[in-house]
Amino acid sequence: MEAEIVLSYTNEREAEAVAKAVSPDNFKVPQGLLVKTIHKGLNVFTNVKCDLRLQTFIATIDDLLSCVSVAEKAFAVVRD
C-alpha cells in the first residue's frame, strides 16, 4: 500500500515547521513501513509505503495527520 499526502500552507515558514514536526516519523518506523516527509515551497509532501497490515497503514496516516493538526494548532496560538 502506498499514499502520498500533500498539504499546502500560506507561507513557507509554516510548511517547513510542519515538515520538521513530523520528521521523526521518517526514522522511527518498523521494518516494512516507510514514512518520508519533505517540504518544497508552500507544500509538505509525505509518502507512506506499507508492506504490513491495512490497520498499520491506516494508523500511520492517522498518527501523521494528528501530529500535523497539533503543529497547525500551535501556529494558530502563536499568531493570535
N, CA, C and O atoms as CSV, one atom per row, in Angstrom:
chain,resi,resn,atom,element,x,y,z
A,1,MET,N,N,0.841,-1.162,0.000
A,1,MET,CA,C,0.000,0.000,0.000
A,1,MET,C,C,0.884,1.222,0.000
A,1,MET,O,O,1.980,1.225,0.561
A,2,GLU,N,N,0.386,2.255,-0.638
A,2,GLU,CA,C,1.171,3.473,-0.757
A,2,GLU,C,C,0.235,4.679,-0.799
A,2,GLU,O,O,-0.845,4.622,-1.388
A,3,ALA,N,N,0.663,5.765,-0.169
A,3,ALA,CA,C,-0.106,7.005,-0.196
A,3,ALA,C,C,0.843,8.182,-0.278
A,3,ALA,O,O,1.947,8.146,0.266
A,4,GLU,N,N,0.403,9.229,-0.966
A,4,GLU,CA,C,1.117,10.498,-0.954
A,4,GLU,C,C,0.141,11.543,-0.429
A,4,GLU,O,O,-0.959,11.710,-0.955
A,5,ILE,N,N,0.564,12.237,0.611
A,5,ILE,CA,C,-0.250,13.274,1.229
A,5,ILE,C,C,0.430,14.602,0.945
A,5,ILE,O,O,1.620,14.766,1.215
A,6,VAL,N,N,-0.323,15.549,0.402
A,6,VAL,CA,C,0.203,16.872,0.094
A,6,VAL,C,C,-0.599,17.898,0.891
A,6,VAL,O,O,-1.823,17.973,0.776
A,7,LEU,N,N,0.106,18.681,1.696
A,7,LEU,CA,C,-0.512,19.740,2.485
A,7,LEU,C,C,0.047,21.074,2.014
A,7,LEU,O,O,1.253,21.201,1.799
A,8,SER,N,N,-0.820,22.068,1.852
A,8,SER,CA,C,-0.398,23.380,1.378
A,8,SER,C,C,-0.607,24.424,2.471
A,8,SER,O,O,-1.589,24.388,3.212
A,9,TYR,N,N,0.339,25.351,2.551
A,9,TYR,CA,C,0.306,26.399,3.567
A,9,TYR,C,C,0.442,27.771,2.908
A,9,TYR,O,O,0.840,27.887,1.749
A,10,THR,N,N,0.103,28.801,3.674
A,10,THR,CA,C,0.148,30.155,3.130
A,10,THR,C,C,1.544,30.756,3.159
A,10,THR,O,O,1.815,31.737,2.466
A,11,ASN,N,N,2.433,30.172,3.958
A,11,ASN,CA,C,3.819,30.651,3.934
A,11,ASN,C,C,4.788,29.490,4.119
A,11,ASN,O,O,4.456,28.458,4.703
A,12,GLU,N,N,5.971,29.690,3.613
A,12,GLU,CA,C,6.976,28.629,3.605
A,12,GLU,C,C,7.448,28.274,5.012
A,12,GLU,O,O,7.815,27.131,5.283
A,13,ARG,N,N,7.434,29.247,5.888
A,13,ARG,CA,C,7.884,29.006,7.256
A,13,ARG,C,C,7.004,27.949,7.950
A,13,ARG,O,O,7.514,27.060,8.630
A,14,GLU,N,N,5.690,28.057,7.770
A,14,GLU,CA,C,4.799,27.066,8.360
A,14,GLU,C,C,4.975,25.695,7.707
A,14,GLU,O,O,4.957,24.672,8.393
A,15,ALA,N,N,5.144,25.673,6.399
A,15,ALA,CA,C,5.364,24.402,5.700
A,15,ALA,C,C,6.623,23.715,6.237
A,15,ALA,O,O,6.623,22.512,6.499
A,16,GLU,N,N,7.669,24.482,6.391
A,16,GLU,CA,C,8.927,23.920,6.905
A,16,GLU,C,C,8.756,23.424,8.340
A,16,GLU,O,O,9.269,22.363,8.696
A,17,ALA,N,N,8.042,24.182,9.157
A,17,ALA,CA,C,7.833,23.794,10.550
A,17,ALA,C,C,7.021,22.501,10.660
A,17,ALA,O,O,7.329,21.645,11.489
A,18,VAL,N,N,5.995,22.359,9.835
A,18,VAL,CA,C,5.199,21.124,9.851
A,18,VAL,C,C,6.064,19.944,9.438
A,18,VAL,O,O,6.023,18.889,10.070
A,19,ALA,N,N,6.839,20.118,8.387
A,19,ALA,CA,C,7.719,19.037,7.936
A,19,ALA,C,C,8.685,18.621,9.038
A,19,ALA,O,O,8.924,17.431,9.244
A,20,LYS,N,N,9.236,19.596,9.743
A,20,LYS,CA,C,10.157,19.281,10.840
A,20,LYS,C,C,9.431,18.629,12.016
A,20,LYS,O,O,9.991,17.767,12.693
A,21,ALA,N,N,8.191,19.041,12.256
A,21,ALA,CA,C,7.434,18.491,13.383
A,21,ALA,C,C,7.136,17.004,13.196
A,21,ALA,O,O,7.090,16.252,14.170
A,22,VAL,N,N,6.939,16.586,11.965
A,22,VAL,CA,C,6.627,15.170,11.720
A,22,VAL,C,C,7.830,14.380,11.220
A,22,VAL,O,O,7.719,13.178,10.979
A,23,SER,N,N,8.966,15.027,11.061
A,23,SER,CA,C,10.143,14.338,10.515
A,23,SER,C,C,10.667,13.198,11.378
A,23,SER,O,O,11.283,12.286,10.828
A,24,PRO,N,N,10.460,13.188,12.714
A,24,PRO,CA,C,10.900,11.994,13.457
A,24,PRO,C,C,10.259,10.718,12.931
A,24,PRO,O,O,10.827,9.635,13.072
A,25,ASP,N,N,9.066,10.837,12.317
A,25,ASP,CA,C,8.425,9.665,11.726
A,25,ASP,C,C,9.234,9.101,10.572
A,25,ASP,O,O,9.043,7.945,10.193
A,26,ASN,N,N,10.140,9.901,10.002
A,26,ASN,CA,C,10.976,9.430,8.911
A,26,ASN,C,C,11.986,8.376,9.382
A,26,ASN,O,O,12.511,7.623,8.561
A,27,PHE,N,N,12.261,8.310,10.673
A,27,PHE,CA,C,13.322,7.448,11.171
A,27,PHE,C,C,12.833,6.318,12.067
A,27,PHE,O,O,13.418,5.235,12.044
A,28,LYS,N,N,11.789,6.530,12.850
A,28,LYS,CA,C,11.359,5.563,13.856
A,28,LYS,C,C,10.138,4.787,13.376
A,28,LYS,O,O,9.025,4.995,13.858
A,29,VAL,N,N,10.359,3.901,12.431
A,29,VAL,CA,C,9.251,3.083,11.914
A,29,VAL,C,C,9.692,1.626,11.856
A,29,VAL,O,O,10.877,1.337,11.692
A,30,PRO,N,N,8.740,0.713,11.991
A,30,PRO,CA,C,9.093,-0.710,11.919
A,30,PRO,C,C,9.458,-1.133,10.496
A,30,PRO,O,O,9.104,-0.467,9.523
A,31,GLN,N,N,10.158,-2.232,10.402
A,31,GLN,CA,C,10.501,-2.796,9.099
A,31,GLN,C,C,9.212,-3.079,8.326
A,31,GLN,O,O,8.254,-3.623,8.876
A,32,GLY,N,N,9.199,-2.707,7.058
A,32,GLY,CA,C,8.010,-2.888,6.237
A,32,GLY,C,C,7.165,-1.632,6.127
A,32,GLY,O,O,6.132,-1.622,5.457
A,33,LEU,N,N,7.616,-0.565,6.794
A,33,LEU,CA,C,6.900,0.701,6.776
A,33,LEU,C,C,7.898,1.812,6.466
A,33,LEU,O,O,8.993,1.842,7.026
A,34,LEU,N,N,7.524,2.708,5.587
A,34,LEU,CA,C,8.370,3.847,5.228
A,34,LEU,C,C,7.524,5.105,5.263
A,34,LEU,O,O,6.467,5.173,4.635
A,35,VAL,N,N,7.997,6.108,6.005
A,35,VAL,CA,C,7.339,7.407,6.061
A,35,VAL,C,C,8.397,8.451,5.753
A,35,VAL,O,O,9.388,8.569,6.474
A,36,LYS,N,N,8.192,9.202,4.691
A,36,LYS,CA,C,9.168,10.219,4.265
A,36,LYS,C,C,8.422,11.526,4.065
A,36,LYS,O,O,7.474,11.597,3.283
A,37,THR,N,N,8.857,12.569,4.781
A,37,THR,CA,C,8.230,13.885,4.694
A,37,THR,C,C,9.265,14.924,4.311
A,37,THR,O,O,10.353,14.972,4.885
A,38,ILE,N,N,8.921,15.761,3.335
A,38,ILE,CA,C,9.767,16.876,2.924
A,38,ILE,C,C,8.869,18.084,2.668
A,38,ILE,O,O,7.656,17.954,2.504
A,39,HIS,N,N,9.485,19.246,2.638
A,39,HIS,CA,C,8.722,20.420,2.234
A,39,HIS,C,C,9.414,21.064,1.042
A,39,HIS,O,O,10.640,21.076,0.934
A,40,LYS,N,N,8.594,21.595,0.158
A,40,LYS,CA,C,9.071,22.339,-1.006
A,40,LYS,C,C,8.173,23.548,-1.150
A,40,LYS,O,O,6.989,23.426,-1.461
A,41,GLY,N,N,8.744,24.705,-0.923
A,41,GLY,CA,C,7.951,25.922,-1.020
A,41,GLY,C,C,6.833,25.921,0.004
A,41,GLY,O,O,7.080,25.756,1.198
A,42,LEU,N,N,5.616,26.104,-0.454
A,42,LEU,CA,C,4.449,26.179,0.424
A,42,LEU,C,C,3.829,24.824,0.710
A,42,LEU,O,O,2.813,24.748,1.401
A,43,ASN,N,N,4.412,23.759,0.197
A,43,ASN,CA,C,3.830,22.424,0.304
A,43,ASN,C,C,4.673,21.477,1.154
A,43,ASN,O,O,5.901,21.554,1.194
A,44,VAL,N,N,3.953,20.576,1.834
A,44,VAL,CA,C,4.583,19.487,2.584
A,44,VAL,C,C,4.126,18.187,1.932
A,44,VAL,O,O,2.929,17.939,1.788
A,45,PHE,N,N,5.085,17.369,1.544
A,45,PHE,CA,C,4.807,16.103,0.871
A,45,PHE,C,C,5.200,14.961,1.807
A,45,PHE,O,O,6.318,14.922,2.321
A,46,THR,N,N,4.275,14.044,2.018
A,46,THR,CA,C,4.577,12.857,2.810
A,46,THR,C,C,4.224,11.623,1.996
A,46,THR,O,O,3.109,11.495,1.492
A,47,ASN,N,N,5.172,10.732,1.876
A,47,ASN,CA,C,4.951,9.437,1.228
A,47,ASN,C,C,4.945,8.361,2.301
A,47,ASN,O,O,5.842,8.288,3.141
A,48,VAL,N,N,3.920,7.534,2.252
A,48,VAL,CA,C,3.795,6.415,3.183
A,48,VAL,C,C,3.731,5.143,2.351
A,48,VAL,O,O,2.870,4.996,1.483
A,49,LYS,N,N,4.646,4.231,2.624
A,49,LYS,CA,C,4.633,2.912,1.982
A,49,LYS,C,C,4.563,1.874,3.094
A,49,LYS,O,O,5.300,1.941,4.077
A,50,CYS,N,N,3.659,0.914,2.916
A,50,CYS,CA,C,3.439,-0.079,3.963
A,50,CYS,C,C,3.282,-1.461,3.351
A,50,CYS,O,O,2.411,-1.690,2.511
A,51,ASP,N,N,4.136,-2.374,3.783
A,51,ASP,CA,C,4.039,-3.773,3.373
A,51,ASP,C,C,3.421,-4.616,4.490
A,51,ASP,O,O,3.434,-5.846,4.431
A,52,LEU,N,N,2.887,-3.951,5.494
A,52,LEU,CA,C,2.309,-4.632,6.646
A,52,LEU,C,C,0.787,-4.679,6.508
A,52,LEU,O,O,0.267,-4.634,5.393
A,53,ARG,N,N,0.089,-4.765,7.598
A,53,ARG,CA,C,-1.375,-4.873,7.587
A,53,ARG,C,C,-2.037,-3.531,7.233
A,53,ARG,O,O,-1.444,-2.469,7.421
A,54,LEU,N,N,-3.242,-3.595,6.731
A,54,LEU,CA,C,-4.010,-2.398,6.411
A,54,LEU,C,C,-4.197,-1.530,7.653
A,54,LEU,O,O,-4.149,-0.303,7.565
A,55,GLN,N,N,-4.406,-2.152,8.791
A,55,GLN,CA,C,-4.581,-1.407,10.035
A,55,GLN,C,C,-3.345,-0.571,10.361
A,55,GLN,O,O,-3.467,0.550,10.855
A,56,THR,N,N,-2.168,-1.106,10.090
A,56,THR,CA,C,-0.925,-0.372,10.318
A,56,THR,C,C,-0.843,0.828,9.393
A,56,THR,O,O,-0.456,1.916,9.817
A,57,PHE,N,N,-1.200,0.639,8.151
A,57,PHE,CA,C,-1.202,1.711,7.156
A,57,PHE,C,C,-2.136,2.843,7.590
A,57,PHE,O,O,-1.751,4.012,7.574
A,58,ILE,N,N,-3.353,2.494,7.975
A,58,ILE,CA,C,-4.339,3.489,8.393
A,58,ILE,C,C,-3.896,4.192,9.674
A,58,ILE,O,O,-4.016,5.412,9.784
A,59,ALA,N,N,-3.392,3.441,10.629
A,59,ALA,CA,C,-2.936,4.025,11.893
A,59,ALA,C,C,-1.771,4.977,11.674
A,59,ALA,O,O,-1.676,6.008,12.340
A,60,THR,N,N,-0.891,4.641,10.750
A,60,THR,CA,C,0.256,5.500,10.443
A,60,THR,C,C,-0.207,6.834,9.868
A,60,THR,O,O,0.277,7.890,10.275
A,61,ILE,N,N,-1.130,6.788,8.938
A,61,ILE,CA,C,-1.645,8.020,8.344
A,61,ILE,C,C,-2.407,8.832,9.384
A,61,ILE,O,O,-2.282,10.055,9.430
A,62,ASP,N,N,-3.192,8.160,10.217
A,62,ASP,CA,C,-3.924,8.852,11.280
A,62,ASP,C,C,-2.964,9.542,12.242
A,62,ASP,O,O,-3.186,10.693,12.619
A,63,ASP,N,N,-1.909,8.855,12.637
A,63,ASP,CA,C,-0.908,9.430,13.537
A,63,ASP,C,C,-0.227,10.634,12.898
A,63,ASP,O,O,-0.034,11.661,13.549
A,64,LEU,N,N,0.130,10.510,11.642
A,64,LEU,CA,C,0.769,11.606,10.920
A,64,LEU,C,C,-0.137,12.836,10.903
A,64,LEU,O,O,0.304,13.941,11.219
A,65,LEU,N,N,-1.394,12.643,10.537
A,65,LEU,CA,C,-2.317,13.771,10.443
A,65,LEU,C,C,-2.621,14.366,11.815
A,65,LEU,O,O,-2.876,15.566,11.920
A,66,SER,N,N,-2.599,13.555,12.860
A,66,SER,CA,C,-2.768,14.080,14.215
A,66,SER,C,C,-1.601,14.984,14.600
A,66,SER,O,O,-1.800,16.038,15.204
A,67,CYS,N,N,-0.398,14.574,14.252
A,67,CYS,CA,C,0.784,15.393,14.524
A,67,CYS,C,C,0.736,16.702,13.743
A,67,CYS,O,O,1.097,17.756,14.268
A,68,VAL,N,N,0.298,16.638,12.514
A,68,VAL,CA,C,0.152,17.842,11.692
A,68,VAL,C,C,-0.868,18.778,12.335
A,68,VAL,O,O,-0.644,19.986,12.407
A,69,SER,N,N,-1.967,18.234,12.795
A,69,SER,CA,C,-3.011,19.040,13.422
A,69,SER,C,C,-2.490,19.766,14.660
A,69,SER,O,O,-2.811,20.936,14.865
A,70,VAL,N,N,-1.706,19.102,15.474
A,70,VAL,CA,C,-1.126,19.723,16.665
A,70,VAL,C,C,-0.203,20.878,16.260
A,70,VAL,O,O,-0.250,21.948,16.866
A,71,ALA,N,N,0.626,20.668,15.252
A,71,ALA,CA,C,1.520,21.725,14.779
A,71,ALA,C,C,0.718,22.921,14.265
A,71,ALA,O,O,1.059,24.066,14.559
A,72,GLU,N,N,-0.335,22.664,13.507
A,72,GLU,CA,C,-1.154,23.741,12.965
A,72,GLU,C,C,-1.854,24.511,14.078
A,72,GLU,O,O,-1.981,25.732,13.989
A,73,LYS,N,N,-2.311,23.823,15.125
A,73,LYS,CA,C,-2.942,24.493,16.260
A,73,LYS,C,C,-1.932,25.365,16.999
A,73,LYS,O,O,-2.275,26.446,17.476
A,74,ALA,N,N,-0.700,24.903,17.096
A,74,ALA,CA,C,0.354,25.700,17.736
A,74,ALA,C,C,0.599,26.983,16.937
A,74,ALA,O,O,0.797,28.045,17.528
A,75,PHE,N,N,0.590,26.900,15.617
A,75,PHE,CA,C,0.763,28.102,14.795
A,75,PHE,C,C,-0.358,29.095,15.058
A,75,PHE,O,O,-0.120,30.298,15.160
A,76,ALA,N,N,-1.577,28.588,15.167
A,76,ALA,CA,C,-2.739,29.453,15.392
A,76,ALA,C,C,-2.612,30.190,16.733
A,76,ALA,O,O,-2.942,31.372,16.824
A,77,VAL,N,N,-2.142,29.502,17.757
A,77,VAL,CA,C,-1.971,30.118,19.077
A,77,VAL,C,C,-0.901,31.202,18.998
A,77,VAL,O,O,-1.079,32.287,19.551
A,78,VAL,N,N,0.189,30.924,18.328
A,78,VAL,CA,C,1.287,31.894,18.219
A,78,VAL,C,C,0.849,33.118,17.424
A,78,VAL,O,O,1.218,34.243,17.761
A,79,ARG,N,N,0.059,32.903,16.364
A,79,ARG,CA,C,-0.416,34.025,15.532
A,79,ARG,C,C,-1.363,34.929,16.307
A,79,ARG,O,O,-1.357,36.147,16.125
A,80,ASP,N,N,-2.179,34.330,17.176
A,80,ASP,CA,C,-3.202,35.116,17.895
A,80,ASP,C,C,-2.646,35.777,19.103
A,80,ASP,O,O,-3.371,36.472,19.815
